[in-house]
Amino acid sequence: MGFNFGVGLVVLPIMLLLFFLPIALLVALQAWLCKKSLKLGLILPGLSLALSLMMVFSMGAFSALTFEGGKTLVSGGASYVGPAGPEVPAQEENYTNVPAQEGVPKGETEKTELPVKALLTLGAVFLVTNIPTAVFGGIWLHYKGRRDTVEDLKRMKIEDLG
């Protein structure tokens, strides 16, 4: 028991360092970019937003292609037996068209729905993956406000002298 406690005392700080070091370096990079130029300061928030949108859209695409464990619905009154086995009757409302796949009768269009549960998951993923965007954007707004204040003070000083 004493050995495990000793190992934990050594490993825990190392793990925390490995977790927080990249975060601290990204925050320092964002602050440095904002000090250089306000336009450069928008690089990391833009990249973070693009990556989070890419993740959400890819999740949405894969969620639309699989419905309840891979069951696929076919329009036109036909039924398709999904990988889970039981037949799923086709319905005509609230479905999104997807490209036809093998095994679909000719002339039929395959449709799957995006359930409410998937939409809630996508919303949660969007919020969580945009935490870095909010942090980087907050740093950018801080430096923008500071720069605007300094410029206003310079302008007031010039007006007072003139």
CNS distance restraints for C-alpha pairs under 8 A (distance, minus, plus):
assign (resid   1 and name CA) (resid   5 and name CA) 6.39 0.50 0.50
assign (resid   2 and name CA) (resid   6 and name CA) 6.18 0.50 0.50
assign (resid   3 and name CA) (resid   7 and name CA) 6.18 0.50 0.50
assign (resid   4 and name CA) (resid   8 and name CA) 6.03 0.50 0.50
assign (resid   5 and name CA) (resid   9 and name CA) 6.25 0.50 0.50
assign (resid   6 and name CA) (resid  10 and name CA) 6.56 0.50 0.50
assign (resid   7 and name CA) (resid  11 and name CA) 5.95 0.50 0.50
assign (resid   8 and name CA) (resid  12 and name CA) 5.61 0.50 0.50
assign (resid   9 and name CA) (resid  13 and name CA) 7.09 0.50 0.50
assign (resid  10 and name CA) (resid  14 and name CA) 6.83 0.50 0.50
assign (resid  11 and name CA) (resid  15 and name CA) 6.09 0.50 0.50
assign (resid  12 and name CA) (resid  16 and name CA) 6.15 0.50 0.50
assign (resid  13 and name CA) (resid  17 and name CA) 6.02 0.50 0.50
assign (resid  14 and name CA) (resid  18 and name CA) 6.18 0.50 0.50
assign (resid  15 and name CA) (resid  19 and name CA) 6.18 0.50 0.50
assign (resid  16 and name CA) (resid  20 and name CA) 6.00 0.50 0.50
assign (resid  17 and name CA) (resid  21 and name CA) 5.55 0.50 0.50
assign (resid  18 and name CA) (resid  22 and name CA) 7.27 0.50 0.50
assign (resid  19 and name CA) (resid  23 and name CA) 7.37 0.50 0.50
assign (resid  20 and name CA) (resid  24 and name CA) 6.10 0.50 0.50
assign (resid  21 and name CA) (resid  25 and name CA) 6.10 0.50 0.50
assign (resid  22 and name CA) (resid  26 and name CA) 6.15 0.50 0.50
assign (resid  23 and name CA) (resid  27 and name CA) 6.27 0.50 0.50
assign (resid  24 and name CA) (resid  28 and name CA) 6.11 0.50 0.50
assign (resid  25 and name CA) (resid  29 and name CA) 6.04 0.50 0.50
assign (resid  26 and name CA) (resid  30 and name CA) 6.13 0.50 0.50
assign (resid  27 and name CA) (resid  31 and name CA) 6.24 0.50 0.50
assign (resid  27 and name CA) (resid 136 and name CA) 7.26 0.50 0.50
assign (resid  28 and name CA) (resid  32 and name CA) 6.13 0.50 0.50
assign (resid  29 and name CA) (resid  33 and name CA) 6.08 0.50 0.50
assign (resid  30 and name CA) (resid  34 and name CA) 6.13 0.50 0.50
assign (resid  30 and name CA) (resid  41 and name CA) 6.25 0.50 0.50
assign (resid  30 and name CA) (resid  44 and name CA) 6.74 0.50 0.50
assign (resid  30 and name CA) (resid 136 and name CA) 6.60 0.50 0.50
assign (resid  30 and name CA) (resid 139 and name CA) 7.23 0.50 0.50
assign (resid  30 and name CA) (resid 140 and name CA) 7.69 0.50 0.50
assign (resid  31 and name CA) (resid  35 and name CA) 6.24 0.50 0.50
assign (resid  31 and name CA) (resid  41 and name CA) 7.62 0.50 0.50
assign (resid  31 and name CA) (resid 139 and name CA) 6.65 0.50 0.50
assign (resid  31 and name CA) (resid 140 and name CA) 7.58 0.50 0.50
assign (resid  31 and name CA) (resid 143 and name CA) 7.93 0.50 0.50
assign (resid  32 and name CA) (resid  36 and name CA) 6.35 0.50 0.50
assign (resid  33 and name CA) (resid  37 and name CA) 6.31 0.50 0.50
assign (resid  33 and name CA) (resid  38 and name CA) 7.63 0.50 0.50
assign (resid  33 and name CA) (resid  40 and name CA) 5.47 0.50 0.50
assign (resid  33 and name CA) (resid  41 and name CA) 4.90 0.50 0.50
assign (resid  34 and name CA) (resid  38 and name CA) 5.29 0.50 0.50
assign (resid  34 and name CA) (resid  39 and name CA) 7.71 0.50 0.50
assign (resid  34 and name CA) (resid  40 and name CA) 6.31 0.50 0.50
assign (resid  34 and name CA) (resid  41 and name CA) 4.22 0.50 0.50
assign (resid  34 and name CA) (resid  42 and name CA) 7.90 0.50 0.50
assign (resid  34 and name CA) (resid 139 and name CA) 7.85 0.50 0.50
assign (resid  34 and name CA) (resid 140 and name CA) 6.05 0.50 0.50
assign (resid  34 and name CA) (resid 143 and name CA) 6.25 0.50 0.50
assign (resid  34 and name CA) (resid 144 and name CA) 7.89 0.50 0.50
assign (resid  35 and name CA) (resid  41 and name CA) 7.82 0.50 0.50
assign (resid  35 and name CA) (resid 143 and name CA) 7.02 0.50 0.50
assign (resid  36 and name CA) (resid  40 and name CA) 7.08 0.50 0.50
assign (resid  36 and name CA) (resid  41 and name CA) 7.89 0.50 0.50
assign (resid  37 and name CA) (resid  41 and name CA) 6.32 0.50 0.50
assign (resid  38 and name CA) (resid  42 and name CA) 6.86 0.50 0.50
assign (resid  38 and name CA) (resid 140 and name CA) 7.30 0.50 0.50
assign (resid  38 and name CA) (resid 143 and name CA) 7.84 0.50 0.50
assign (resid  38 and name CA) (resid 144 and name CA) 6.70 0.50 0.50
assign (resid  39 and name CA) (resid  43 and name CA) 7.48 0.50 0.50
assign (resid  41 and name CA) (resid  45 and name CA) 7.78 0.50 0.50
assign (resid  41 and name CA) (resid 140 and name CA) 5.92 0.50 0.50
assign (resid  42 and name CA) (resid  46 and name CA) 5.97 0.50 0.50
assign (resid  42 and name CA) (resid 137 and name CA) 7.62 0.50 0.50
assign (resid  42 and name CA) (resid 140 and name CA) 7.09 0.50 0.50
assign (resid  43 and name CA) (resid  47 and name CA) 6.13 0.50 0.50
assign (resid  44 and name CA) (resid  48 and name CA) 5.98 0.50 0.50
assign (resid  44 and name CA) (resid 133 and name CA) 7.70 0.50 0.50
assign (resid  44 and name CA) (resid 136 and name CA) 6.66 0.50 0.50
assign (resid  45 and name CA) (resid  49 and name CA) 6.06 0.50 0.50
assign (resid  45 and name CA) (resid 132 and name CA) 7.48 0.50 0.50
assign (resid  45 and name CA) (resid 133 and name CA) 4.84 0.50 0.50
assign (resid  45 and name CA) (resid 134 and name CA) 7.58 0.50 0.50
assign (resid  45 and name CA) (resid 136 and name CA) 5.33 0.50 0.50
assign (resid  45 and name CA) (resid 137 and name CA) 5.79 0.50 0.50
assign (resid  46 and name CA) (resid  50 and name CA) 6.09 0.50 0.50
assign (resid  46 and name CA) (resid 133 and name CA) 7.54 0.50 0.50
assign (resid  47 and name CA) (resid  51 and name CA) 6.12 0.50 0.50
assign (resid  48 and name CA) (resid  52 and name CA) 6.20 0.50 0.50
assign (resid  48 and name CA) (resid 130 and name CA) 7.06 0.50 0.50
assign (resid  48 and name CA) (resid 132 and name CA) 6.52 0.50 0.50
assign (resid  48 and name CA) (resid 133 and name CA) 5.36 0.50 0.50
assign (resid  49 and name CA) (resid  53 and name CA) 6.09 0.50 0.50
assign (resid  49 and name CA) (resid 130 and name CA) 6.41 0.50 0.50
assign (resid  49 and name CA) (resid 133 and name CA) 5.84 0.50 0.50
assign (resid  50 and name CA) (resid  54 and name CA) 6.05 0.50 0.50
assign (resid  51 and name CA) (resid  55 and name CA) 6.18 0.50 0.50
assign (resid  52 and name CA) (resid  56 and name CA) 6.18 0.50 0.50
assign (resid  52 and name CA) (resid 126 and name CA) 6.47 0.50 0.50
assign (resid  52 and name CA) (resid 129 and name CA) 5.30 0.50 0.50
assign (resid  52 and name CA) (resid 130 and name CA) 6.20 0.50 0.50
assign (resid  53 and name CA) (resid  57 and name CA) 5.99 0.50 0.50
assign (resid  53 and name CA) (resid 126 and name CA) 7.22 0.50 0.50
assign (resid  54 and name CA) (resid  58 and name CA) 6.02 0.50 0.50
assign (resid  55 and name CA) (resid  59 and name CA) 6.09 0.50 0.50
assign (resid  56 and name CA) (resid  60 and name CA) 6.04 0.50 0.50
assign (resid  56 and name CA) (resid 122 and name CA) 6.07 0.50 0.50
assign (resid  56 and name CA) (resid 125 and name CA) 6.73 0.50 0.50
assign (resid  56 and name CA) (resid 126 and name CA) 6.12 0.50 0.50
assign (resid  57 and name CA) (resid  61 and name CA) 6.09 0.50 0.50
assign (resid  58 and name CA) (resid  62 and name CA) 6.25 0.50 0.50
assign (resid  59 and name CA) (resid  63 and name CA) 5.93 0.50 0.50
assign (resid  59 and name CA) (resid 122 and name CA) 7.21 0.50 0.50
assign (resid  60 and name CA) (resid  64 and name CA) 6.08 0.50 0.50
assign (resid  60 and name CA) (resid 118 and name CA) 7.68 0.50 0.50
assign (resid  60 and name CA) (resid 119 and name CA) 7.98 0.50 0.50
assign (resid  60 and name CA) (resid 122 and name CA) 6.83 0.50 0.50
assign (resid  61 and name CA) (resid  65 and name CA) 6.40 0.50 0.50
assign (resid  62 and name CA) (resid  66 and name CA) 6.39 0.50 0.50
assign (resid  63 and name CA) (resid  67 and name CA) 6.91 0.50 0.50
assign (resid  63 and name CA) (resid 114 and name CA) 6.58 0.50 0.50
assign (resid  63 and name CA) (resid 118 and name CA) 6.67 0.50 0.50
assign (resid  64 and name CA) (resid  96 and name CA) 7.87 0.50 0.50
assign (resid  64 and name CA) (resid 112 and name CA) 6.14 0.50 0.50
assign (resid  64 and name CA) (resid 113 and name CA) 5.95 0.50 0.50
assign (resid  64 and name CA) (resid 114 and name CA) 5.03 0.50 0.50
assign (resid  65 and name CA) (resid  70 and name CA) 7.68 0.50 0.50
assign (resid  65 and name CA) (resid  72 and name CA) 7.79 0.50 0.50
assign (resid  65 and name CA) (resid  98 and name CA) 7.50 0.50 0.50
assign (resid  65 and name CA) (resid 112 and name CA) 6.38 0.50 0.50
assign (resid  66 and name CA) (resid  70 and name CA) 4.47 0.50 0.50
assign (resid  66 and name CA) (resid  71 and name CA) 6.49 0.50 0.50
assign (resid  66 and name CA) (resid  72 and name CA) 6.92 0.50 0.50
assign (resid  66 and name CA) (resid 112 and name CA) 7.41 0.50 0.50
assign (resid  67 and name CA) (resid  71 and name CA) 5.37 0.50 0.50
assign (resid  67 and name CA) (resid  72 and name CA) 6.48 0.50 0.50
assign (resid  67 and name CA) (resid 112 and name CA) 6.68 0.50 0.50
assign (resid  67 and name CA) (resid 113 and name CA) 6.85 0.50 0.50
assign (resid  67 and name CA) (resid 114 and name CA) 7.42 0.50 0.50
assign (resid  67 and name CA) (resid 115 and name CA) 7.90 0.50 0.50
assign (resid  69 and name CA) (resid  83 and name CA) 7.73 0.50 0.50
assign (resid  69 and name CA) (resid  84 and name CA) 7.06 0.50 0.50
assign (resid  70 and name CA) (resid  82 and name CA) 6.23 0.50 0.50
assign (resid  70 and name CA) (resid  83 and name CA) 6.20 0.50 0.50
assign (resid  70 and name CA) (resid  84 and name CA) 7.32 0.50 0.50
assign (resid  71 and name CA) (resid  80 and name CA) 7.87 0.50 0.50
assign (resid  71 and name CA) (resid  81 and name CA) 7.16 0.50 0.50
assign (resid  71 and name CA) (resid  82 and name CA) 4.25 0.50 0.50
assign (resid  71 and name CA) (resid  83 and name CA) 6.44 0.50 0.50
assign (resid  71 and name CA) (resid  84 and name CA) 7.02 0.50 0.50
assign (resid  71 and name CA) (resid  88 and name CA) 7.20 0.50 0.50
assign (resid  72 and name CA) (resid  80 and name CA) 6.61 0.50 0.50
assign (resid  72 and name CA) (resid  81 and name CA) 7.74 0.50 0.50
assign (resid  72 and name CA) (resid  82 and name CA) 6.06 0.50 0.50
assign (resid  72 and name CA) (resid  88 and name CA) 7.63 0.50 0.50
assign (resid  72 and name CA) (resid 110 and name CA) 7.38 0.50 0.50
assign (resid  72 and name CA) (resid 111 and name CA) 7.11 0.50 0.50
assign (resid  72 and name CA) (resid 112 and name CA) 6.09 0.50 0.50
assign (resid  73 and name CA) (resid  79 and name CA) 6.80 0.50 0.50
assign (resid  73 and name CA) (resid  80 and name CA) 6.25 0.50 0.50
assign (resid  73 and name CA) (resid  88 and name CA) 6.47 0.50 0.50
assign (resid  73 and name CA) (resid  89 and name CA) 7.00 0.50 0.50
assign (resid  73 and name CA) (resid  90 and name CA) 5.34 0.50 0.50
assign (resid  73 and name CA) (resid  91 and name CA) 7.68 0.50 0.50
assign (resid  73 and name CA) (resid 110 and name CA) 6.23 0.50 0.50
assign (resid  73 and name CA) (resid 111 and name CA) 5.54 0.50 0.50
assign (resid  73 and name CA) (resid 112 and name CA) 5.75 0.50 0.50
assign (resid  74 and name CA) (resid  78 and name CA) 6.02 0.50 0.50
assign (resid  74 and name CA) (resid  79 and name CA) 6.03 0.50 0.50
assign (resid  74 and name CA) (resid  80 and name CA) 6.39 0.50 0.50
assign (resid  74 and name CA) (resid  89 and name CA) 7.96 0.50 0.50
assign (resid  74 and name CA) (resid  90 and name CA) 5.39 0.50 0.50
assign (resid  74 and name CA) (resid  91 and name CA) 7.96 0.50 0.50
assign (resid  74 and name CA) (resid 104 and name CA) 7.46 0.50 0.50
assign (resid  74 and name CA) (resid 108 and name CA) 6.91 0.50 0.50
assign (resid  74 and name CA) (resid 109 and name CA) 6.29 0.50 0.50
assign (resid  74 and name CA) (resid 110 and name CA) 4.56 0.50 0.50
assign (resid  74 and name CA) (resid 111 and name CA) 5.69 0.50 0.50
assign (resid  74 and name CA) (resid 112 and name CA) 7.96 0.50 0.50
assign (resid  75 and name CA) (resid  79 and name CA) 7.99 0.50 0.50
assign (resid  75 and name CA) (resid  90 and name CA) 5.40 0.50 0.50
assign (resid  75 and name CA) (resid  91 and name CA) 6.54 0.50 0.50
assign (resid  75 and name CA) (resid  92 and name CA) 6.49 0.50 0.50
assign (resid  75 and name CA) (resid 108 and name CA) 6.36 0.50 0.50
assign (resid  75 and name CA) (resid 109 and name CA) 5.99 0.50 0.50
assign (resid  75 and name CA) (resid 110 and name CA) 6.22 0.50 0.50
assign (resid  75 and name CA) (resid 111 and name CA) 6.60 0.50 0.50
assign (resid  76 and name CA) (resid  90 and name CA) 7.25 0.50 0.50
assign (resid  76 and name CA) (resid 108 and name CA) 6.53 0.50 0.50
assign (resid  76 and name CA) (resid 109 and name CA) 7.94 0.50 0.50
assign (resid  77 and name CA) (resid  89 and name CA) 7.45 0.50 0.50
assign (resid  77 and name CA) (resid  90 and name CA) 5.79 0.50 0.50
assign (resid  77 and name CA) (resid  91 and name CA) 7.54 0.50 0.50
assign (resid  78 and name CA) (resid  89 and name CA) 7.12 0.50 0.50
assign (resid  78 and name CA) (resid  90 and name CA) 6.26 0.50 0.50
assign (resid  79 and name CA) (resid  87 and name CA) 6.28 0.50 0.50
assign (resid  79 and name CA) (resid  88 and name CA) 5.88 0.50 0.50
assign (resid  79 and name CA) (resid  89 and name CA) 5.16 0.50 0.50
assign (resid  79 and name CA) (resid  90 and name CA) 5.85 0.50 0.50
assign (resid  80 and name CA) (resid  87 and name CA) 5.92 0.50 0.50
assign (resid  80 and name CA) (resid  88 and name CA) 6.20 0.50 0.50
assign (resid  80 and name CA) (resid  89 and name CA) 7.53 0.50 0.50
assign (resid  80 and name CA) (resid 104 and name CA) 7.74 0.50 0.50
assign (resid  81 and name CA) (resid  85 and name CA) 5.80 0.50 0.50
assign (resid  81 and name CA) (resid  86 and name CA) 5.91 0.50 0.50
assign (resid  81 and name CA) (resid  87 and name CA) 4.59 0.50 0.50
assign (resid  81 and name CA) (resid  88 and name CA) 6.55 0.50 0.50
assign (resid  82 and name CA) (resid  86 and name CA) 6.74 0.50 0.50
assign (resid  82 and name CA) (resid  87 and name CA) 6.79 0.50 0.50
assign (resid  82 and name CA) (resid  88 and name CA) 7.54 0.50 0.50
assign (resid  94 and name CA) (resid 113 and name CA) 6.59 0.50 0.50
assign (resid  95 and name CA) (resid 111 and name CA) 5.77 0.50 0.50
assign (resid  95 and name CA) (resid 112 and name CA) 5.49 0.50 0.50
assign (resid  95 and name CA) (resid 113 and name CA) 4.64 0.50 0.50
assign (resid  95 and name CA) (resid 114 and name CA) 7.57 0.50 0.50
assign (resid  96 and name CA) (resid 111 and name CA) 5.59 0.50 0.50
assign (resid  96 and name CA) (resid 112 and name CA) 5.72 0.50 0.50
assign (resid  96 and name CA) (resid 113 and name CA) 5.82 0.50 0.50
assign (resid  96 and name CA) (resid 114 and name CA) 7.78 0.50 0.50
assign (resid  97 and name CA) (resid 109 and name CA) 7.35 0.50 0.50
assign (resid  97 and name CA) (resid 110 and name CA) 6.53 0.50 0.50
assign (resid  97 and name CA) (resid 111 and name CA) 4.87 0.50 0.50
assign (resid  97 and name CA) (resid 112 and name CA) 6.89 0.50 0.50
assign (resid  98 and name CA) (resid 109 and name CA) 7.84 0.50 0.50
assign (resid  98 and name CA) (resid 110 and name CA) 6.14 0.50 0.50
assign (resid  98 and name CA) (resid 111 and name CA) 5.79 0.50 0.50
assign (resid  98 and name CA) (resid 112 and name CA) 7.14 0.50 0.50
assign (resid  99 and name CA) (resid 109 and name CA) 7.67 0.50 0.50
assign (resid  99 and name CA) (resid 110 and name CA) 6.88 0.50 0.50
assign (resid 100 and name CA) (resid 104 and name CA) 6.91 0.50 0.50
assign (resid 100 and name CA) (resid 109 and name CA) 6.11 0.50 0.50
assign (resid 100 and name CA) (resid 110 and name CA) 5.58 0.50 0.50
assign (resid 101 and name CA) (resid 110 and name CA) 7.55 0.50 0.50
assign (resid 104 and name CA) (resid 108 and name CA) 6.69 0.50 0.50
assign (resid 104 and name CA) (resid 109 and name CA) 7.71 0.50 0.50
assign (resid 104 and name CA) (resid 110 and name CA) 7.17 0.50 0.50
assign (resid 114 and name CA) (resid 118 and name CA) 6.38 0.50 0.50
assign (resid 114 and name CA) (resid 119 and name CA) 7.12 0.50 0.50
assign (resid 115 and name CA) (resid 119 and name CA) 6.57 0.50 0.50
assign (resid 116 and name CA) (resid 120 and name CA) 6.23 0.50 0.50
assign (resid 117 and name CA) (resid 121 and name CA) 6.22 0.50 0.50
assign (resid 118 and name CA) (resid 122 and name CA) 6.08 0.50 0.50
assign (resid 119 and name CA) (resid 123 and name CA) 6.18 0.50 0.50
assign (resid 120 and name CA) (resid 124 and name CA) 6.22 0.50 0.50
assign (resid 121 and name CA) (resid 125 and name CA) 6.10 0.50 0.50
assign (resid 122 and name CA) (resid 126 and name CA) 6.02 0.50 0.50
assign (resid 123 and name CA) (resid 127 and name CA) 6.28 0.50 0.50
assign (resid 124 and name CA) (resid 128 and name CA) 6.17 0.50 0.50
assign (resid 125 and name CA) (resid 129 and name CA) 5.89 0.50 0.50
assign (resid 126 and name CA) (resid 130 and name CA) 6.12 0.50 0.50
assign (resid 127 and name CA) (resid 131 and name CA) 6.76 0.50 0.50
assign (resid 129 and name CA) (resid 133 and name CA) 7.93 0.50 0.50
assign (resid 130 and name CA) (resid 134 and name CA) 6.26 0.50 0.50
assign (resid 131 and name CA) (resid 135 and name CA) 6.30 0.50 0.50
assign (resid 132 and name CA) (resid 136 and name CA) 5.99 0.50 0.50
assign (resid 133 and name CA) (resid 137 and name CA) 5.85 0.50 0.50
assign (resid 134 and name CA) (resid 138 and name CA) 5.93 0.50 0.50
assign (resid 135 and name CA) (resid 139 and name CA) 6.32 0.50 0.50
assign (resid 136 and name CA) (resid 140 and name CA) 6.22 0.50 0.50
assign (resid 137 and name CA) (resid 141 and name CA) 6.10 0.50 0.50
assign (resid 138 and name CA) (resid 142 and name CA) 6.12 0.50 0.50
assign (resid 139 and name CA) (resid 143 and name CA) 6.38 0.50 0.50
assign (resid 140 and name CA) (resid 144 and name CA) 6.02 0.50 0.50
assign (resid 141 and name CA) (resid 145 and name CA) 5.97 0.50 0.50
assign (resid 142 and name CA) (resid 146 and name CA) 6.18 0.50 0.50
assign (resid 143 and name CA) (resid 147 and name CA) 6.03 0.50 0.50
assign (resid 144 and name CA) (resid 148 and name CA) 6.08 0.50 0.50
assign (resid 145 and name CA) (resid 149 and name CA) 6.10 0.50 0.50
assign (resid 146 and name CA) (resid 150 and name CA) 6.28 0.50 0.50
assign (resid 147 and name CA) (resid 151 and name CA) 6.17 0.50 0.50
assign (resid 148 and name CA) (resid 152 and name CA) 6.11 0.50 0.50
assign (resid 149 and name CA) (resid 153 and name CA) 6.19 0.50 0.50
assign (resid 150 and name CA) (resid 154 and name CA) 6.23 0.50 0.50
assign (resid 151 and name CA) (resid 155 and name CA) 6.17 0.50 0.50
assign (resid 152 and name CA) (resid 156 and name CA) 6.14 0.50 0.50
assign (resid 153 and name CA) (resid 157 and name CA) 6.09 0.50 0.50
assign (resid 154 and name CA) (resid 158 and name CA) 6.21 0.50 0.50
assign (resid 155 and name CA) (resid 159 and name CA) 6.21 0.50 0.50
assign (resid 156 and name CA) (resid 160 and name CA) 6.06 0.50 0.50
assign (resid 157 and name CA) (resid 161 and name CA) 6.19 0.50 0.50
assign (resid 158 and name CA) (resid 162 and name CA) 6.08 0.50 0.50
